[in-house]
């Protein structure tokens, strides 16, 4: 597989050279879409980046005007353009709310691909690409470390978790596999799966990055080999269902892999919140009582971008005693946590400001627990709530939907 | 602009506040007209003193200065047509205080309209003007354009709520004008002169605005009619019956069909017009007024009448009106939104004339708007990249304006003259009045540096 990835890389580099001379831009094909933006400014009232910077160049309307300027030959693929285009959480709220129906995020992805071809992109993406190409994950750890979160649990027989075949494959995702702060999520999930007697397996070091960070950065061509590898590994397990706990992995698997590989995926793809609800409904597990007020934060890639709004909520409501209260913005209109689109590594202060706004919405609900279904959202929100400690006289805990379910099961 | 001028401004206002990058200038060179004019330099100001400094300098060297809020204007008010300085007001966005006894709110010019309303809501008060862009637009922009909205008939427009202003004059002086009292007759009413002056006389930096108590109850109604004249008859009869509705909106057949194409919410595609009516006040009054509205609509042969029984139902009734512009916007790439306004009694004639003009030029025009105050929004659906069609659009707009004036109306109810209607101003304003307006401009701005190229043909 090493060679496959490398060959794609070289191919890509070759191609980049020839196209950058002609600057054959994808955005040129999007004239009509671009022209449909009426500059009405609706996006200014919702874009988390604009609201926190008041900088039109970071607003969807501004970015579209810049892309149009590229198409009209007023500017080239400049560093300034790149900085503006990449300053985006990719929360996609602008696309949902645009009165003229402009497919904003599609245009942003096209221009990112152009920027990559023209070698105008943030340096941090080179490190990211390098990491994924060398170790198949987004950290500098080798991929052998994929199961460290599990190995650290005493009395664990790894053969119970990595089996030659199984009905269900759980795709843990890079962050939950390598970031100790998120280990509690996969640990909770495997515990629940065991309790429900699910025949499941992990992929261990055969799990490669799903490719989402590259895809959203405009490096689509690098992702095909990753996708192909992951699909093949799940097929080898003879699995009927693939589970992910990371919404971005879910989105990529569910909505990108088939078109990236041209391959029909022969198994079902579910986010863990959907699968856990199925287990509850089939009475494979029975949640116990938890008297607590919770609110649910919709991760952009699970909610708005994949259409999964109800199942995580139903799962929470299946726990007796749980009172679910909605935030000021929720579901399709839910605000971003500030952790999307690499913005954290590009502009940490801005990411923190966006997270702080969302933390305010959480505090307003007077919930004791803020539940989400994404390791990234949970980390960003927990950090923001910690900084707001003085604002409330009670402590708000941040949990993954699987963690709160496990707590209810264990009583 | 000369390089040394930009260097001076950087020195005076701060390097990071004075921006000359091409990419930024592109992003600040448009508004909702979609016309494009780039400034030479962008200055992000945070207080009146900086604005004063900029204006003094600009006045000395005759550099054009154009203030810019959220750029949601529909007449080109914030476009720097002669280049120069684009003055970004967005950072001056503080809402300074709400006075619940005097029913006032004080805010900086860059504050977002809806945020002012929200601040008032905390005290059981509200800020009545509600332009379509209120979630994005700044109060400074609303004041400059004298923005209207849906509640005009009962609650008036921006000018009815501006008590006092802090202004920076084109020559750099900072003045306070108006009074925070209900009554005041001390000298010329400069507040009303500046409201609606489209940023040509002074830069508004702070405003004290009037508020009202939030009505205790409201009732929302929807009525369908086979043709526009029956709907207009209802509008006339509702007012004649002594009911001043909070909103009285209408949608024409083209608009209804565009909404149905986009949302498929089950509207009757065959009807000629739909009215959306809301009354508010004390419960007893609301009930009585709703009854009158219902009877009037029935008498005018409405084919369908609904009174919302809950907030959800109210939202549903209003969803069609809220989706009007975006549904029309999806039909063709370009949307030209006008705001010709006639006396309430002449609405039918204007709508008929617009339909006739659409046929004459082979254009698709949807009309909706504020039937209660005669403010229509004929919306031309086109593709401005097609030059030939663009010419027809120009002609159609001119025909609409000529007819509007003929009917005793006005070129612009709430969007402003700005750039796009400057060439039509003399249709409405006499030669002597035009001259007087120009002289007023000269008194404020002897060197014509503040937002030049607007209102008057240069």
Interface residues (C-beta under 8 A of the other chain):
Chain A: X32 X35 X36 X38 X39 X40 X41 X42 X44 X45 X54 X56 X57 X59 X62 X65 X66 X69 X74 X75 X78 X80 X81 X84 X99 X100 X101
Chain B: X21 X22 X23 X24 X26 X27 X28 X29 X30 X31 X32 X33 X34 X70 X71 X72 X90 X91 X93 X112 X114 X133 X135 X136 X137 X325 X326 X329 X330 X333 X334 X335 X383 X385
